[in-house]
Amino acid sequence: SEVYTTDGLKGVALKKGDVIVIAGMGGLNIIDILTRAIKDNGYTVLENVTFVLQPQKSNEIVRNYLAKAGFFFIDETVCYDRDIFYNCMRVIYKGITSELTDEQACYGPLLIDKFDKGDKEVSLYFDHLNKIFEIRKRSNPTVKSALEERKQNERK
């Protein structure tokens, strides 16, 4: 096991079985790191690597990027610590691009499933997101659409 401190993954040759944790930074920085890792290592290497991502913001942009870039969501979880919610996603590269609905991008496709199954932590997280999205919907059409989808799906 090795730990690297570097500018993104610069100079780190990814190998089969690696688990890469990118946490505690903005979603746009995470996208930049992943984009450069793809460029430096190629897609075939990524197929054997697991990425654990914990963006501090721009989750919907990260999720949309991952889906369009061919990543597959294995798991997503949320925790609450010191009055802050953190979400963490585990993804692998499959090379199959997909499109997320606005709701999936903003709330998380796997978190929606956990919510539907009664996960209490996710339910609290969604309540928190709903309050934030009520404010952000005025200036962000993606968030507005996601909030409308979520409200409709919660009524079902």
DSSP file (Angstrom, degrees, kcal/mol; ACC not computed):
  #  RESIDUE AA STRUCTURE BP1 BP2  ACC     N-H-->O    O-->H-N    N-H-->O    O-->H-N    TCO  KAPPA ALPHA  PHI   PSI    X-CA   Y-CA   Z-CA
    1    1 A S              0   0    0      0, 0.0     2,-0.4     0, 0.0     0, 0.0   0.000 360.0 360.0 360.0 132.2    0.0    0.0    0.0
    2    2 A E        -     0   0    0      2,-0.0     2,-0.4     0, 0.0     0, 0.0  -0.948 360.0-153.3-128.2 147.9    1.3    3.4   -1.0
    3    3 A V        -     0   0    0     -2,-0.4     2,-0.4     2,-0.0     0, 0.0  -0.983  14.5-166.9-120.6 131.7    0.2    6.9   -0.3
    4    4 A Y        -     0   0    0     -2,-0.4     2,-0.5     2,-0.0     8,-0.0  -0.920  14.9-162.0-117.8 142.7    1.0    9.8   -2.7
    5    5 A T        +     0   0    0     -2,-0.4     2,-0.3     2,-0.0     4,-0.1  -0.975  42.7 130.0-118.3 114.0    0.7   13.5   -2.3
    6    6 A T  S    S-     0   0    0     -2,-0.5     2,-1.3     2,-0.3     5,-0.1  -0.918  70.0 -73.2-153.8 171.4    0.8   15.0   -5.7
    7    7 A D  S >  S-     0   0    0     -2,-0.3     3,-2.0     3,-0.2     2,-0.3  -0.661  99.6 -54.3 -74.9  98.8   -0.9   17.4   -8.1
    8    8 A G  T 3  S-     0   0    0     -2,-1.3    -2,-0.3     1,-0.2    25,-0.1  -0.505 110.2 -36.6  64.2-127.4   -3.9   15.3   -8.8
    9    9 A L  T >  S+     0   0    0     -2,-0.3     3,-2.4    24,-0.2    -1,-0.2   0.093  91.0 150.4-112.7  20.0   -2.6   11.9  -10.1
   10   10 A K  T <  S+     0   0    0     -3,-2.0    -3,-0.2     1,-0.3     3,-0.1  -0.322  73.8   7.4 -58.3 126.0    0.3   13.4  -11.9
   11   11 A G  T 3  S+     0   0    0      1,-0.2     2,-0.7    -2,-0.1    -1,-0.3   0.450  98.6 120.7  82.3   0.5    3.2   11.0  -12.0
   12   12 A V    <   -     0   0    0     -3,-2.4     2,-0.8    -8,-0.0    -1,-0.2  -0.872  54.7-149.0-101.1 113.4    1.1    8.1  -10.5
   13   13 A A        -     0   0    0     -2,-0.7     2,-0.2    -3,-0.1    28,-0.0  -0.724  19.5-135.4 -81.9 114.7    0.9    5.1  -12.7
   14   14 A L        -     0   0    0     -2,-0.8     2,-0.3    23,-0.1    35,-0.1  -0.465  24.8-167.9 -73.5 140.9   -2.4    3.5  -12.0
   15   15 A K    >   -     0   0    0     -2,-0.2     3,-2.1    33,-0.1    -1,-0.0  -0.872  33.7 -76.1-128.5 160.4   -2.4   -0.3  -11.7
   16   16 A K  T 3  S+     0   0    0     -2,-0.3    33,-0.2     1,-0.3    30,-0.1  -0.277 117.4  19.9 -53.8 131.8   -5.0   -3.0  -11.5
   17   17 A G  T 3  S+     0   0    0     31,-3.0    -1,-0.3     1,-0.3    32,-0.2   0.365  86.6 146.8  89.5  -5.2   -6.7   -3.1   -8.2
   18   18 A D    <   -     0   0    0     -3,-2.1    32,-2.6    30,-0.3     2,-0.5  -0.326  36.8-152.8 -63.7 146.0   -5.8    0.4   -7.2
   19   19 A V  E     -a   50   0A   0     30,-0.2     2,-0.5    32,-0.0    32,-0.2  -0.986  11.6-162.9-118.7 117.3   -8.3    2.4   -5.0
   20   20 A I  E     -a   51   0A   0     30,-3.0    32,-3.2    -2,-0.5     2,-0.6  -0.893   1.4-160.9-106.4 123.2   -8.0    6.1   -5.6
   21   21 A V  E     +a   52   0A   0     -2,-0.5     2,-0.5    30,-0.2    32,-0.2  -0.914  11.1 178.0-105.7 123.3   -9.5    8.4   -3.0
   22   22 A I  E     +a   53   0A   0     30,-2.8    32,-2.4    -2,-0.6     2,-0.3  -0.946  25.9 151.5-124.0 107.5  -10.2   12.0   -4.1
   23   23 A A  E     +a   54   0A   0     -2,-0.5     3,-0.1    30,-0.2    65,-0.0  -0.918  36.1  32.7-140.6 157.3  -11.8   13.9   -1.3
   24   24 A G  E    S+     0   0A   0     30,-1.6     2,-0.3    -2,-0.3    -1,-0.1   0.722  90.9  93.2  75.4  23.6  -12.4   17.2    0.4
   25   25 A M  E    S-a   55   0A   0     29,-0.7    31,-2.7    -3,-0.1    32,-0.4  -0.879  81.4 -73.9-138.9 172.6  -12.2   19.4   -2.7
   26   26 A G     >  -     0   0    0     -2,-0.3     4,-1.7    29,-0.2     3,-0.3  -0.257  39.7-117.6 -67.8 154.7  -14.6   20.9   -5.2
   27   27 A G  H  > S+     0   0    0     30,-1.2     4,-2.4     1,-0.2     5,-0.2   0.830 112.9  57.5 -62.2 -34.9  -16.3   18.8   -7.8
   28   28 A L  H  > S+     0   0    0      1,-0.2     4,-2.1     2,-0.2    -1,-0.2   0.874 106.0  50.4 -67.0 -35.7  -14.7   20.8  -10.7
   29   29 A N  H  > S+     0   0    0     -3,-0.3     4,-2.3     2,-0.2    -1,-0.2   0.897 109.5  51.4 -65.3 -39.9  -11.2   19.9   -9.3
   30   30 A I  H  X S+     0   0    0     -4,-1.7     4,-2.6     2,-0.2    -2,-0.2   0.920 109.4  49.8 -62.8 -43.9  -12.2   16.2   -9.1
   31   31 A I  H  X S+     0   0    0     -4,-2.4     4,-2.8     1,-0.2    -1,-0.2   0.911 109.9  51.4 -60.9 -42.3  -13.3   16.3  -12.7
   32   32 A D  H  X S+     0   0    0     -4,-2.1     4,-2.3     2,-0.2    -2,-0.2   0.917 110.3  48.6 -61.1 -44.0  -10.0   17.9  -13.7
   33   33 A I  H  X S+     0   0    0     -4,-2.3     4,-2.2     2,-0.2   -24,-0.2   0.925 113.8  46.1 -62.3 -45.6   -8.1   15.2  -11.9
   34   34 A L  H  X S+     0   0    0     -4,-2.6     4,-2.4     2,-0.2    -2,-0.2   0.907 111.2  52.3 -64.8 -41.7  -10.1   12.4  -13.5
   35   35 A T  H  X S+     0   0    0     -4,-2.8     4,-2.1     1,-0.2    -1,-0.2   0.917 112.5  44.9 -61.2 -43.7   -9.8   14.0  -16.9
   36   36 A R  H  X S+     0   0    0     -4,-2.3     4,-2.7     2,-0.2    -1,-0.2   0.863 110.4  54.9 -68.8 -35.0   -6.0   14.2  -16.6
   37   37 A A  H  X S+     0   0    0     -4,-2.2     4,-2.3     2,-0.2     5,-0.4   0.896 108.7  48.4 -64.6 -39.4   -5.8   10.7  -15.2
   38   38 A I  H  X S+     0   0    0     -4,-2.4     4,-2.7     2,-0.2    -2,-0.2   0.934 113.1  47.7 -63.9 -45.8   -7.7    9.4  -18.3
   39   39 A K  H  < S+     0   0    0     -4,-2.1    -2,-0.2     1,-0.2    -1,-0.2   0.909 117.8  41.5 -61.8 -42.8   -5.4   11.3  -20.6
   40   40 A D  H  < S+     0   0    0     -4,-2.7    -1,-0.2     1,-0.1    -2,-0.2   0.809 129.8  24.5 -76.5 -31.2   -2.2   10.1  -18.8
   41   41 A N  H  < S-     0   0    0     -4,-2.3     4,-0.5    -5,-0.2    -3,-0.2   0.647  99.2-129.0-112.2 -19.7   -3.2    6.4  -18.3
   42   42 A G     X  -     0   0    0     -4,-2.7     4,-1.0    -5,-0.4     3,-0.3   0.076  31.3 -81.9  81.6 159.4   -5.8    5.7  -21.0
   43   43 A Y  H  > S+     0   0    0      1,-0.2     4,-1.0     2,-0.2    -1,-0.1   0.829 120.5  64.4 -69.2 -33.6   -9.2    4.1  -20.5
   44   44 A T  H  4 S+     0   0    0      1,-0.2     3,-0.4     2,-0.2     4,-0.2   0.865 101.7  50.4 -64.0 -34.7   -8.0    0.5  -20.3
   45   45 A V  H >4 S+     0   0    0     -4,-0.5     3,-1.7    -3,-0.3    -1,-0.2   0.898 104.1  59.3 -66.3 -39.3   -6.1    1.1  -17.1
   46   46 A L  H >< S+     0   0    0     -4,-1.0     3,-1.9     1,-0.3    47,-0.8   0.757  87.5  74.6 -63.4 -24.3   -9.1    2.7  -15.5
   47   47 A E  T 3< S+     0   0    0     -4,-1.0    -1,-0.3    -3,-0.4    -2,-0.2   0.681 100.7  43.5 -64.0 -15.4  -11.2   -0.4  -16.0
   48   48 A N  T <  S+     0   0    0     -3,-1.7   -31,-3.0    -4,-0.2     2,-0.4   0.175  99.9  87.5-113.8  16.3   -9.3   -2.0  -13.1
   49   49 A V    <   -     0   0    0     -3,-1.9    44,-0.6   -33,-0.2     2,-0.5  -0.929  62.1-147.0-120.4 139.8   -9.3    1.0  -10.7
   50   50 A T  E     -aB  19  92A   0    -32,-2.6   -30,-3.0    -2,-0.4     2,-0.5  -0.897  12.8-155.6-103.6 133.9  -11.9    2.0   -8.1
   51   51 A F  E     -aB  20  91A   0     40,-3.0    40,-2.8    -2,-0.5     2,-0.6  -0.938   5.9-164.0-111.3 130.4  -12.4    5.7   -7.4
   52   52 A V  E     -aB  21  90A   0    -32,-3.2   -30,-2.8    -2,-0.5     2,-0.4  -0.965  18.6-171.8-110.9 116.2  -13.8    6.9   -4.1
   53   53 A L  E     +aB  22  89A   0     36,-3.2    36,-3.0    -2,-0.6   -30,-0.2  -0.905  20.7 177.1-118.6 135.4  -14.9   10.5   -4.6
   54   54 A Q  E     -a   23   0A   0    -32,-2.4   -30,-1.6    -2,-0.4   -29,-0.7  -0.676  15.0-170.8-135.9  80.2  -16.1   13.0   -2.0
   55   55 A P  E     -a   25   0A   0      0, 0.0    32,-0.4     0, 0.0   -29,-0.2  -0.463  18.8-151.0 -73.2 143.4  -16.8   16.3   -3.6
   56   56 A Q  S    S-     0   0    0    -31,-2.7     2,-0.3     1,-0.2   -30,-0.2   0.721  78.6  -3.4 -83.2 -23.0  -17.5   19.3   -1.3
   57   57 A K  S    S+     0   0    0    -32,-0.4   -30,-1.2     1,-0.1    -1,-0.2  -0.955 109.3  51.5-157.4 172.4  -19.7   21.0   -4.0
   58   58 A S     >  +     0   0    0     -2,-0.3     4,-2.2   -32,-0.1     3,-0.3   0.834  55.1 158.8  63.1  36.5  -21.0   20.6   -7.5
   59   59 A N  H  > S+     0   0    0      1,-0.2     4,-2.9     2,-0.2     5,-0.2   0.881  70.5  54.2 -56.5 -40.4  -22.2   17.1   -7.0
   60   60 A E  H  > S+     0   0    0      1,-0.2     4,-2.1     2,-0.2    -1,-0.2   0.869 108.6  48.8 -65.8 -34.8  -24.6   17.2   -9.9
   61   61 A I  H  > S+     0   0    0     -3,-0.3     4,-2.3     2,-0.2    -1,-0.2   0.902 112.4  48.7 -69.6 -40.7  -21.8   18.3  -12.2
   62   62 A V  H  X S+     0   0    0     -4,-2.2     4,-2.8     2,-0.2    -2,-0.2   0.940 112.0  48.2 -63.4 -47.9  -19.6   15.5  -11.0
   63   63 A R  H  X S+     0   0    0     -4,-2.9     4,-2.4    42,-0.3     5,-0.2   0.915 112.5  48.4 -61.8 -43.0  -22.3   12.9  -11.4
   64   64 A N  H  X S+     0   0    0     -4,-2.1     4,-2.4    -5,-0.2    -1,-0.2   0.912 112.0  49.7 -63.2 -41.9  -23.1   14.0  -14.9
   65   65 A Y  H  X S+     0   0    0     -4,-2.3     4,-2.3     2,-0.2    -2,-0.2   0.946 110.8  49.7 -60.2 -48.3  -19.5   14.0  -15.9
   66   66 A L  H  X>S+     0   0    0     -4,-2.8     5,-3.0     1,-0.2     4,-0.6   0.922 112.4  46.9 -58.7 -46.5  -19.0   10.5  -14.5
   67   67 A A  H ><5S+     0   0    0     -4,-2.4    31,-2.1     1,-0.2     3,-0.8   0.930 115.8  44.2 -62.6 -46.0  -22.1    9.1  -16.4
   68   68 A K  H 3<5S+     0   0    0     -4,-2.4    -1,-0.2    29,-0.2    -2,-0.2   0.782 110.7  55.4 -71.2 -26.4  -21.1   10.7  -19.7
   69   69 A A  H 3<5S-     0   0    0     -4,-2.3    -1,-0.2    -5,-0.2    -2,-0.2   0.530 122.9-101.0 -84.8  -6.3  -17.4    9.7  -19.3
   70   70 A G  T <<5S+     0   0    0     -3,-0.8    24,-2.7    -4,-0.6    25,-2.0   0.664  71.3 144.6  98.8  17.5  -18.4    6.0  -18.9
   71   71 A F  E   < -C   93   0A   0     -5,-3.0     2,-0.4    22,-0.2    -1,-0.3  -0.606  38.2-143.0 -88.3 153.4  -18.1    5.5  -15.1
   72   72 A F  E     -C   92   0A   0     20,-3.5    20,-2.0    -2,-0.2     2,-0.6  -0.956  14.6-126.4-117.9 131.6  -20.5    3.2  -13.3
   73   73 A F  E     +C   91   0A   0     -2,-0.4    18,-0.2    18,-0.2     3,-0.1  -0.680  29.7 172.6 -80.4 117.1  -21.8    4.0   -9.8
   74   74 A I  E     -     0   0A   0     16,-2.8     2,-0.3    -2,-0.6    17,-0.2   0.851  66.5 -13.8 -89.3 -42.7  -21.1    1.1   -7.4
   75   75 A D  E     -C   90   0A   0     15,-1.6    15,-3.3     2,-0.0    -1,-0.4  -0.990  52.4-168.3-157.4 154.4  -22.2    2.8   -4.2
   76   76 A E  E     +C   89   0A   0     -2,-0.3     2,-0.3    13,-0.2    13,-0.2  -0.976  15.3 174.0-146.5 137.0  -23.0    6.2   -2.7
   77   77 A T  E     -C   88   0A   0     11,-2.8    11,-2.6    -2,-0.3     2,-0.3  -0.886  15.7-148.7-138.7 167.8  -23.4    7.0    0.9
   78   78 A V  E     -C   87   0A   0     -2,-0.3     2,-0.3     9,-0.2     9,-0.2  -0.993  10.9-176.1-139.5 145.1  -23.9   10.1    3.1
   79   79 A C  E     -C   86   0A   0      7,-2.6     7,-2.9    -2,-0.3     2,-0.5  -0.957  18.4-137.0-138.3 161.0  -22.9   10.9    6.6
   80   80 A Y  E     +C   85   0A   0     -2,-0.3     2,-0.4     5,-0.2     5,-0.2  -0.975  28.4 164.7-121.9 123.6  -23.5   13.8    8.9
   81   81 A D  E >   -C   84   0A   0      3,-2.8     3,-1.2    -2,-0.5    -2,-0.1  -0.980  65.2 -11.5-145.0 128.1  -20.7   15.3   11.0
   82   82 A R  T 3  S-     0   0    0     -2,-0.4    -1,-0.1     1,-0.3     3,-0.1   0.899 128.0 -51.0  50.5  49.3  -20.5   18.6   12.9
   83   83 A D  T 3  S+     0   0    0      1,-0.2     2,-0.4    -3,-0.0    -1,-0.3   0.664 118.3 106.7  67.6  19.4  -23.6   20.0   11.2
   84   84 A I  E <   - C   0  81A   0     -3,-1.2    -3,-2.8     2,-0.0     2,-0.4  -0.993  61.1-140.2-130.8 135.4  -22.4   19.2    7.7
   85   85 A F  E     - C   0  80A   0     -2,-0.4     2,-0.4    -5,-0.2    -5,-0.2  -0.764  18.9-169.7 -89.3 137.8  -23.6   16.5    5.3
   86   86 A Y  E     - C   0  79A   0     -7,-2.9    -7,-2.6    -2,-0.4     2,-0.4  -0.993   3.8-161.8-125.2 134.0  -20.9   14.7    3.3
   87   87 A N  E     - C   0  78A   0    -32,-0.4     2,-0.4    -2,-0.4    -9,-0.2  -0.925   4.6-167.9-115.8 148.0  -21.6   12.4    0.4
   88   88 A C  E     - C   0  77A   0    -11,-2.6   -11,-2.8    -2,-0.4     2,-0.4  -0.997   1.8-163.4-135.8 132.3  -19.2    9.9   -0.9
   89   89 A M  E     -BC  53  76A   0    -36,-3.0   -36,-3.2    -2,-0.4     2,-0.5  -0.932   8.8-153.1-122.0 143.3  -19.4    7.9   -4.1
   90   90 A R  E     +BC  52  75A   0    -15,-3.3   -16,-2.8    -2,-0.4   -15,-1.6  -0.963  26.8 170.4-113.5 124.6  -17.6    4.8   -5.3
   91   91 A V  E     -BC  51  73A   0    -40,-2.8   -40,-3.0    -2,-0.5     2,-0.3  -0.927  20.0-163.0-134.7 155.7  -17.3    4.4   -9.1
   92   92 A I  E     -BC  50  72A   0    -20,-2.0   -20,-3.5    -2,-0.3     2,-0.6  -0.945  31.3-108.4-131.6 157.0  -15.5    2.3  -11.6
   93   93 A Y  E     + C   0  71A   0    -47,-0.8   -22,-0.2   -44,-0.6   -44,-0.1  -0.763  40.4 161.2 -88.9 125.3  -14.9    2.9  -15.3
   94   94 A K        -     0   0    0    -24,-2.7   -23,-0.2    -2,-0.6    -1,-0.2   0.525  47.8-126.1-115.2 -15.6  -16.9    0.7  -17.6
   95   95 A G  S    S+     0   0    0    -25,-2.0     2,-0.7     1,-0.2   -24,-0.2   0.596  72.3 121.2  79.1  10.0  -16.7    2.6  -20.8
   96   96 A I        -     0   0    0    -26,-0.8    -1,-0.2     2,-0.0   -26,-0.2  -0.916  54.9-146.3-109.8 110.1  -20.5    2.7  -21.1
   97   97 A T        +     0   0    0     -2,-0.7     2,-0.3   -28,-0.1   -29,-0.2  -0.405  22.0 176.4 -75.5 151.2  -21.8    6.3  -21.3
   98   98 A S        -     0   0    0    -31,-2.1     2,-0.4   -34,-0.2   -28,-0.2  -0.937  25.4-124.5-146.2 168.7  -25.1    7.1  -19.8
   99   99 A E        -     0   0    0     -2,-0.3     2,-0.3   -31,-0.1   -35,-0.1  -0.951  19.6-150.2-117.9 137.5  -27.4   10.1  -19.1
  100  100 A L        -     0   0    0     -2,-0.4     2,-0.1   -36,-0.1   -36,-0.0  -0.803  18.8-119.8-102.0 147.9  -28.7   11.0  -15.7
  101  101 A T     >  -     0   0    0     -2,-0.3     4,-2.5     1,-0.1     5,-0.2  -0.385  35.5-105.5 -70.3 164.9  -32.0   12.8  -15.1
  102  102 A D  H  > S+     0   0    0      1,-0.2     4,-2.3     2,-0.2     5,-0.2   0.894 123.9  53.4 -60.2 -38.6  -31.7   16.1  -13.3
  103  103 A E  H  >>S+     0   0    0      2,-0.2     4,-2.8     1,-0.2     5,-0.5   0.938 109.6  46.7 -61.7 -46.9  -33.0   14.4  -10.2
  104  104 A Q  H  >5S+     0   0    0      1,-0.2     4,-1.9     2,-0.2    -2,-0.2   0.899 112.9  50.3 -62.5 -40.4  -30.4   11.6  -10.4
  105  105 A A  H  <5S+     0   0    0     -4,-2.5   -42,-0.3     1,-0.2    -1,-0.2   0.905 118.4  37.0 -64.6 -41.3  -27.6   14.2  -11.0
  106  106 A C  H  <5S+     0   0    0     -4,-2.3    -2,-0.2    -5,-0.2    -1,-0.2   0.835 131.0  26.7 -82.9 -34.0  -28.6   16.4   -8.0
  107  107 A Y  H  <5S-     0   0    0     -4,-2.8    -3,-0.2    -5,-0.2    -2,-0.2   0.709 111.8-105.4-102.8 -24.6  -29.6   13.7   -5.5
  108  108 A G     X< -     0   0    0     -4,-1.9     4,-2.4    -5,-0.5     5,-0.2   0.442  15.3-119.1 100.0 120.2  -27.6   10.7   -6.6
  109  109 A P  H  > S+     0   0    0      0, 0.0     4,-1.2     0, 0.0    -4,-0.1   0.876 115.2  40.9 -60.1 -38.2  -29.0    7.7   -8.4
  110  110 A L  H  > S+     0   0    0      2,-0.2     4,-2.0     1,-0.2     5,-0.1   0.815 112.1  55.1 -80.6 -29.4  -28.0    5.3   -5.7
  111  111 A L  H  > S+     0   0    0      2,-0.2     4,-2.8     1,-0.2    -1,-0.2   0.868 104.0  55.5 -68.5 -35.2  -29.1    7.6   -2.9
  112  112 A I  H  X S+     0   0    0     -4,-2.4     4,-2.5     2,-0.2    -1,-0.2   0.926 108.3  48.6 -60.3 -43.6  -32.5    7.9   -4.5
  113  113 A D  H  X S+     0   0    0     -4,-1.2     4,-1.2     2,-0.2    -2,-0.2   0.909 111.7  48.6 -62.3 -42.8  -32.8    4.1   -4.3
  114  114 A K  H  <>S+     0   0    0     -4,-2.0     5,-2.4     2,-0.2    -2,-0.2   0.890 110.5  51.6 -65.0 -39.0  -31.6    4.2   -0.6
  115  115 A F  H ><5S+     0   0    0     -4,-2.8     3,-2.0     1,-0.2    -2,-0.2   0.936 107.5  52.3 -59.8 -47.0  -34.2    6.9    0.1
  116  116 A D  H 3<5S+     0   0    0     -4,-2.5    -1,-0.2     1,-0.3    -2,-0.2   0.768 106.8  54.1 -62.3 -25.5  -36.9    4.8   -1.4
  117  117 A K  T 3<5S-     0   0    0     -4,-1.2    -1,-0.3    -3,-0.2    -2,-0.2   0.365 125.4-101.5 -90.9   4.4  -35.9    1.9    0.8
  118  118 A G  T < 5 +     0   0    0     -3,-2.0     2,-0.3     1,-0.2    -3,-0.2   0.659  54.1 172.9  91.7  16.9  -36.2    4.0    3.9
  119  119 A D     >< -     0   0    0     -5,-2.4     4,-2.0     1,-0.2    -1,-0.2  -0.453  20.7-155.1 -62.2 118.4  -32.6    5.0    4.7
  120  120 A K  H  > S+     0   0    0     -2,-0.3     4,-2.1     2,-0.2     5,-0.2   0.884  89.3  50.9 -67.2 -41.1  -32.9    7.5    7.6
  121  121 A E  H  > S+     0   0    0      1,-0.2     4,-2.1     2,-0.2    -1,-0.2   0.910 112.2  47.4 -64.1 -42.3  -29.6    9.3    6.9
  122  122 A V  H  > S+     0   0    0      2,-0.2     4,-2.8     1,-0.2    -1,-0.2   0.881 108.6  55.5 -66.5 -37.8  -30.4    9.7    3.3
  123  123 A S  H  X S+     0   0    0     -4,-2.0     4,-2.1     2,-0.2    -2,-0.2   0.915 109.1  46.5 -60.8 -43.1  -33.9   11.0    4.1
  124  124 A L  H  X S+     0   0    0     -4,-2.1     4,-2.1     2,-0.2    -1,-0.2   0.894 112.1  51.7 -64.4 -40.0  -32.3   13.7    6.4
  125  125 A Y  H  X S+     0   0    0     -4,-2.1     4,-2.9     2,-0.2    -2,-0.2   0.911 108.9  49.8 -62.7 -43.9  -29.8   14.5    3.6
  126  126 A F  H  X S+     0   0    0     -4,-2.8     4,-3.0     2,-0.2    -1,-0.2   0.886 108.2  53.1 -64.9 -38.4  -32.6   14.9    1.1
  127  127 A D  H  X S+     0   0    0     -4,-2.1     4,-1.6     2,-0.2    -1,-0.2   0.929 111.5  47.2 -59.0 -43.5  -34.5   17.2    3.4
  128  128 A H  H  X S+     0   0    0     -4,-2.1     4,-1.9     2,-0.2    -2,-0.2   0.934 113.0  47.7 -61.8 -48.8  -31.3   19.3    3.7
  129  129 A L  H  X S+     0   0    0     -4,-2.9     4,-3.5     1,-0.2     5,-0.3   0.905 106.8  57.4 -60.5 -42.1  -30.9   19.3   -0.1
  130  130 A N  H  X S+     0   0    0     -4,-3.0     4,-1.8     1,-0.2    -1,-0.2   0.898 107.2  48.3 -56.6 -41.6  -34.5   20.2   -0.7
  131  131 A K  H  X S+     0   0    0     -4,-1.6     4,-0.9     2,-0.2    -1,-0.2   0.916 115.0  44.5 -65.8 -43.1  -34.1   23.4    1.4
  132  132 A I  H >X S+     0   0    0     -4,-1.9     4,-2.4     1,-0.2     3,-0.7   0.919 112.9  51.1 -65.8 -43.7  -30.9   24.3   -0.4
  133  133 A F  H 3X S+     0   0    0     -4,-3.5     4,-2.2     1,-0.2    -1,-0.2   0.803  99.2  64.8 -67.6 -28.9  -32.4   23.6   -3.8
  134  134 A E  H 3< S+     0   0    0     -4,-1.8    -1,-0.2    -5,-0.3     4,-0.2   0.865 111.5  37.6 -59.7 -34.6  -35.5   25.7   -3.0
  135  135 A I  H X< S+     0   0    0     -4,-0.9     3,-1.0    -3,-0.7     4,-0.3   0.911 118.3  47.6 -80.4 -46.5  -33.1   28.7   -2.9
  136  136 A R  H >X S+     0   0    0     -4,-2.4     3,-1.5     1,-0.2     4,-1.3   0.704  92.6  79.0 -70.1 -20.6  -30.8   27.6   -5.8
  137  137 A K  T 3< S+     0   0    0     -4,-2.2    -1,-0.2     1,-0.3     7,-0.2   0.766  82.6  66.3 -63.0 -23.8  -33.7   26.8   -8.2
  138  138 A R  T <4 S+     0   0    0     -3,-1.0    -1,-0.3    -4,-0.2    -2,-0.2   0.809 117.3  22.6 -67.0 -28.4  -34.2   30.5   -8.9
  139  139 A S  T <4 S+     0   0    0     -3,-1.5    -2,-0.2    -4,-0.3    -1,-0.2   0.428 118.5  62.2-117.7  -1.0  -30.8   30.7  -10.7
  140  140 A N     X  -     0   0    0     -4,-1.3     4,-2.3    -7,-0.1    -1,-0.2  -0.900  54.3-169.1-132.8 104.5  -30.2   27.0  -11.7
  141  141 A P  H  > S+     0   0    0      0, 0.0     4,-2.4     0, 0.0     5,-0.2   0.813  89.9  56.4 -64.4 -29.7  -32.6   25.3  -14.1
  142  142 A T  H  > S+     0   0    0      2,-0.2     4,-2.5     1,-0.2     5,-0.2   0.936 109.8  44.9 -65.1 -45.8  -31.0   21.9  -13.4
  143  143 A V  H  > S+     0   0    0      2,-0.2     4,-2.7     1,-0.2     5,-0.2   0.900 112.0  52.8 -64.3 -41.7  -31.7   22.2   -9.7
  144  144 A K  H  X S+     0   0    0     -4,-2.3     4,-2.0    -7,-0.2    -2,-0.2   0.936 111.9  45.1 -59.4 -47.2  -35.2   23.5  -10.4
  145  145 A S  H  X S+     0   0    0     -4,-2.4     4,-2.5     2,-0.2    -2,-0.2   0.908 113.1  51.1 -62.7 -42.9  -36.0   20.5  -12.6
  146  146 A A  H  X S+     0   0    0     -4,-2.5     4,-2.7     1,-0.2    -2,-0.2   0.911 109.5  49.8 -62.0 -43.9  -34.4   18.1  -10.1
  147  147 A L  H  X S+     0   0    0     -4,-2.7     4,-2.3     2,-0.2    -1,-0.2   0.896 111.4  48.7 -63.7 -40.9  -36.5   19.5   -7.2
  148  148 A E  H  X S+     0   0    0     -4,-2.0     4,-2.1    -5,-0.2    -2,-0.2   0.922 112.5  48.3 -64.8 -44.0  -39.7   19.2   -9.2
  149  149 A E  H  X S+     0   0    0     -4,-2.5     4,-2.7     1,-0.2    -2,-0.2   0.922 111.5  50.6 -60.4 -44.6  -38.8   15.6  -10.2
  150  150 A R  H  X S+     0   0    0     -4,-2.7     4,-2.3     1,-0.2    -2,-0.2   0.919 109.5  49.6 -62.5 -44.8  -38.0   14.7   -6.6
  151  151 A K  H  X S+     0   0    0     -4,-2.3     4,-1.1     1,-0.2    -1,-0.2   0.907 112.8  47.5 -61.6 -41.8  -41.3   16.1   -5.3
  152  152 A Q  H  X S+     0   0    0     -4,-2.1     4,-0.7     1,-0.2     3,-0.4   0.926 113.7  47.2 -64.4 -44.9  -43.3   14.2   -7.9
  153  153 A N  H  < S+     0   0    0     -4,-2.7     3,-0.4     1,-0.2    -2,-0.2   0.806 107.3  56.0 -70.7 -29.1  -41.4   10.9   -7.1
  154  154 A E  H  < S+     0   0    0     -4,-2.3    -1,-0.2     1,-0.2    -2,-0.2   0.784 103.5  56.5 -71.3 -25.4  -41.9   11.3   -3.4
  155  155 A R  H  <        0   0    0     -4,-1.1    -1,-0.2    -3,-0.4    -2,-0.2   0.721 360.0 360.0 -75.8 -21.0  -45.6   11.6   -3.9
  156  156 A K     <        0   0    0     -4,-0.7    -1,-0.2    -3,-0.4    -2,-0.1   0.489 360.0 360.0 -71.0 360.0  -45.8    8.2   -5.7
